[in-house]
Amino acid sequence: MTNNIGHVIACNEAFNTPSGELILKQPINSIIALALPTYYSFVVAVGMINLKQQEYKTIVKVTSPSGKEIALNTMDFEIGPPTDGLTSSDGGFNVNFRNAIIEEEGNHIISVKLNDEEKTLIVPVIKKVI
C-alpha cells in the first residue's frame, strides 16, 4: 500500500499564493481555552503525494476525548490521466472548520482518511487556570 497522505497540519490560517506556494500561519500544537465549552476556528491542511489516476474519497474528522464528533468534512475528487508524462501527482487541500464547539479538556483527534488510508493528529485542549 502506498502512503498517499504526506502531512496533516492544524493551523489558524492556510492559503495558497498566486504562484501556488502554500502558506500556513500559526500552526497549532495545542489549544488553550479560557473557558469550556468554547467556539474555536481552525484550518486542517492536508498534503497528498504519489496520487495515481483514480477516484479518491476524503474524510476529515475532529473527535473529542470522549469520542464525540466535533466537526466533519467529506470530499470526493478524481485524478485524471497525466498530461506531463508523470505517472503520479502531488497535491493538497485545506479544510476550514469555523466555530467548532470544544466542550472538554484532553487529546482531541484530527483524522484524515484518503480512501482506505488514515493519518491522525493529536491536539491537546487545556483549560487555562486564571
C-alpha positions in Angstrom: 0.0 0.0 0.0 1.3 3.4 -0.9 1.4 6.1 1.7 -0.5 8.9 0.0 -1.1 11.3 2.9 2.0 13.3 3.2 1.1 15.7 6.1 -1.8 16.8 8.3 -1.3 20.1 10.0 -3.7 22.1 12.1 -3.2 25.9 12.0 -5.1 29.2 12.3 -4.9 30.0 8.6 -3.8 28.4 5.4 -3.8 29.7 1.8 -2.0 29.5 -1.5 -0.1 32.4 -3.0 -0.7 33.3 -6.7 2.4 31.3 -7.5 0.9 28.2 -5.8 3.0 28.3 -2.7 1.2 27.0 0.4 1.3 29.4 3.4 0.4 28.0 6.9 0.0 30.7 9.6 0.3 29.9 13.3 0.5 26.0 13.4 -1.5 24.6 16.3 0.2 22.1 18.7 -2.4 22.6 21.5 -5.4 24.7 22.2 -5.5 26.7 25.5 -9.1 27.7 26.3 -10.1 30.4 28.8 -13.4 28.6 29.3 -15.1 25.4 28.3 -17.2 25.0 26.3 -15.8 27.4 23.7 -16.0 28.1 20.0 -12.8 27.5 18.1 -11.9 28.1 14.4 -9.0 26.5 12.7 -7.8 25.0 9.4 -6.6 21.5 8.7 -4.0 21.4 5.8 -3.6 18.0 4.1 -0.7 17.2 1.8 -1.0 14.3 -0.6 1.7 12.5 -2.6 2.0 9.8 -5.3 -1.6 10.0 -6.3 -2.5 7.7 -9.2 -5.2 8.1 -11.8 -8.3 7.1 -9.9 -11.2 8.4 -7.7 -10.5 9.4 -4.2 -12.8 9.9 -1.2 -11.6 12.0 1.8 -13.0 12.4 5.3 -11.6 14.9 7.7 -13.0 14.5 11.2 -12.3 16.0 14.6 -13.2 13.9 17.7 -13.2 14.8 21.4 -11.5 12.6 24.0 -14.9 11.1 24.9 -15.5 10.1 21.2 -17.9 12.8 20.3 -17.7 14.0 16.7 -17.0 17.8 16.8 -16.5 18.5 13.1 -16.7 16.6 9.8 -15.8 17.3 6.2 -16.1 14.9 3.2 -14.9 15.4 -0.4 -14.5 13.3 -3.5 -12.1 14.0 -6.3 -10.6 12.3 -9.3 -7.1 12.3 -10.7 -7.2 12.2 -14.5 -4.6 11.0 -16.9 -1.2 12.7 -16.6 -0.5 15.4 -19.1 3.1 15.8 -18.4 4.4 12.2 -18.8 4.5 11.6 -15.0 2.8 8.6 -13.5 1.7 10.2 -10.3 0.6 13.6 -8.9 1.1 15.5 -5.7 -1.4 18.0 -4.2 -3.3 19.1 -1.2 -6.3 20.7 0.3 -7.3 22.8 3.3 -10.5 22.4 5.4 -11.8 25.4 7.3 -13.6 24.5 10.5 -15.4 27.6 11.8 -16.8 27.8 15.3 -16.3 24.2 16.2 -17.6 23.7 19.8 -14.9 22.4 22.1 -16.5 21.1 25.3 -13.8 19.2 27.1 -10.1 19.1 28.0 -7.9 16.3 26.7 -6.5 14.9 23.5 -8.7 15.7 20.5 -8.1 13.6 17.4 -8.0 15.1 13.9 -8.2 12.1 11.5 -7.8 12.3 7.7 -8.9 9.4 5.6 -8.0 9.1 1.9 -9.8 6.0 0.6 -8.5 3.2 2.9 -5.5 5.1 4.3 -5.8 7.2 7.5 -3.5 9.6 9.3 -4.2 11.2 12.7 -3.0 14.3 14.5 -3.5 14.7 18.3 -4.3 18.2 19.5 -4.5 18.6 23.3 -7.1 21.0 24.7 -6.1 22.6 28.0 -8.3 24.9 30.1 -6.2 27.8 31.3 -6.2 28.4 35.0 -6.7 32.1 35.8 
